[in-house]
Amino acid sequence: MEEEEGNKRIILASSSPRRRRILELLKVGFQIIEPHNCQEKLFRSPFKTVTCNSLIKAQDVYNRVIINNLSYTDTLVVSFDTIVYLNGKYFGKPQSIEEAGNFIRAFSNRTHSVISGVTVLDSKTGSYLSDFEITKVKFKKLGSFEIDSYLKQEYVLDKAGAYDIYGFGAVLVEKINGCFYNVAGLPVFKFFNLLEKFEYKFLGS
C-alpha cells in the first residue's frame, strides 16, 4: 500500500524490528524515532495496559521531538504495545532461559492471548486515538525435549512470551484465531482504521 504524494508523514515510535518489517511489507513509508525512558504501567486489565502504554510511547516522542520541530508539522506518531496473557497473568520478556522454558511449558497445549495496543497521535493538534486487538494462539502439546531444543534454536530473552511467530517460534503454534501480524506486535486492521480517521490516504483510498 504505497503512500500517495502529499500524504501525512508517519513516525514509528518503536525499536521493534518486527514492526519495522511489517510496515515495510505493507509499503507504508515511515521514519523511526524510538521512545526513551518510558515508565510503562501495569493494570489489572490487559486492554487498559496496552492502550495506556502505547499512548505513553507516542507522547514521549511527541513531547521530546515533534512538538516544537517545524519539520514535523504534518505528521502522525504511531506506537504499539504488546503483551502475552494467560489466566490473568502477564508473560513479558523472560529474565532467563529457565524462565523462558517455564513460559513455553505454561503455553503447551493451551490457548493464550496476544493483545496489542495501538495509538496514533496527530502532530498538529496533539490529539490521539487508541485501540487494541486480541489474537488467540493455541500451542501444540510440547514435551521437555522439544522445549529444550527450541530454546537452543532461538534467542528468546527479548521477546514477550519467549517466542517469535516470525521466527522458529512458529513451530510451537498449532492454531491462530485473529490477526497474524498482531502476534508480531502490529495489529494491521486496527492500525489502518486509526490512520484513516486522521485522513491518512492509502493507494486507491
N, C-alpha and C positions, 0 to 999 in steps of 0.2 A: 504494500500500500504506500506508494510514493507520495511525498508531500507535493501540494500544488504551490506554484510560485506565489510569494506574498503571504504565506501561511505563518501562523504563530511559531515561534521557536519553542523547543522543548528542552528543559533541563532535567536530567535524570539525577535525583538526589539519592544515589546508591553506589556502593562499591561492588555490588554483586556481579561477577562475570556472567552468571546465568541470565540475569535480567538484561544485561547488555546484549547478550547473544540473541535473546528473543526479539528485542526491538530491532536488531539488525536483520533478522529473518523476516520480520514484518515490514521492512524497508521504511521505518519511521526514522527521520533524521533527528538527532539529539546530541547534546553535549553533556558530559558528566561533571557534576560538582558534588563531591562527597560531603555528606554531613559530618560534623566533628563534635565529639564530646556530648552527644545527646544523652540525656538522662531518661532512658526509656522506663515506662511504667508497667506494672503488672496488676491487673484487676481480676476479680473472680470471673467475670465474663470474658471469654476469649475474643469475642467480637469487639467489645469495647477496647480490649488491649491492643488489637492490631490496628484499629482505626485511629486510636489515640497516638500510637507510636509512629504510624505513617505520617500523621499530621506534624508531630514533633520534628521529624526529619525534614519535611518540606519547609516548615517555619524556620528551622535553623539556617538552611541555605538561603531562604528569602531574606531573613534579617541580617545575615552575615555578609552576603554577596550581592543580592539582587536589588534591595530596596532603594539604595542610593546610587545605583550604577545605571547611567543612561544607555548603556549598551544592551540592557535587558528590558526595554520599555514595553515590548510586546511578546512576553514570554510566559510560558506555563511551566511551573515547577511540579514535577511528578515524583511521588515517593511511595514506597511499599513497606510493609512489614508482614512477615510470615511466621506462623507458629505451627507446631505439630501438637496435637491434643488428643488425649485418650482417657476416658473415665475420670474427667475432672482434673487431670494432671497435664502440665506443660512439659514437653520434651524439647529442650533447647539444644544448643551445641554441647556435645559431651565434653567433659573435662579430662577424660582419659579413655584409653581403648577399653578398659574394663567397663566403664560406664556406657560406652557405645554398644558393647555387647549386651548389656542389660536392656538398653533401649530396643535393640533388634529382637531380643527374646520376648519382650513385652508385646511387640507388634506381631509376633509369629502367629499365624492362623487367626488373626483378628483384624478388624476394620478400625482404623484410626482416621482422624480428621486433619486435613491440612487447611488452615484458614489464613487468608491473606487480606490485609487492609490496603487500600489504595487512596491516595489523596492527590488532587490536582488543585494547584494554587495559582491564581492569576496575578502576575507581577504588577499590573496596572492598578488594581484595587486592593490587593491583599485578601480578596475573598477566596473561599475554597469550598470544595465539595469532597466528601469522603464516602467510601462504601467498602464492602467486604465481600469475599467469595469463599465458599467452603467446598472442598473436594473430599470425597470418601475414598480411602485407599485400603484395599484388602491385601495383606501379605499372605503368601503361601505358608504352609507349615514348614518350619525350619528346624533342623537338628543342630546340635552343638558343632559338629564338624563343618556344616555349611556356613554357620555364622562365623566361626573362626577363619575359614577360608575367605569369606567375603571381606572381613576386616583386614586381611593381609593384602587384598587386591586393591582396596580403595582407601584414600585418606579421608577420614570422616570427622575429624575434630573441628572442622569449620562449617559443618552442615547441621542445621536443625533436624533433630530426629535421627542423626547419624547415617543418613543416606541421601543420595543424589539421584533422582529419577532420570536425569540426563546422562548419568554415568553407569558404572557397574551395578549400582543400586537397583536398576531396572529388573535385574534377575530375581529380586526378592518379591516383586509385585505380582499378585495373581489377577487383580481386577481394580479398575478405577471407575468411580462414578462421579462425573463432573468434569470441570476444565482441567485438561492435562497440564497446561502451562502454569496453572495455579500451583501445582505441586513443585514447580521450579521457582515459584515466587512472584509470578506476574499473571494475574487473572485478566486475560485478554479482553473478554467481553465487557466486564465492568470498567476496565481501563478505557476502552474506546468509547463506551457510553458516557463516561465523565468528560472525556475530551470534547465530544460533540456538544455537550452542554455549554462549553466555553467557546463554541463556534470554530473549533479546530476542524479543518476540512481534510478528508481523505480523498484519494483519487476516485472520481466518479460520484462523490457526495455533493 
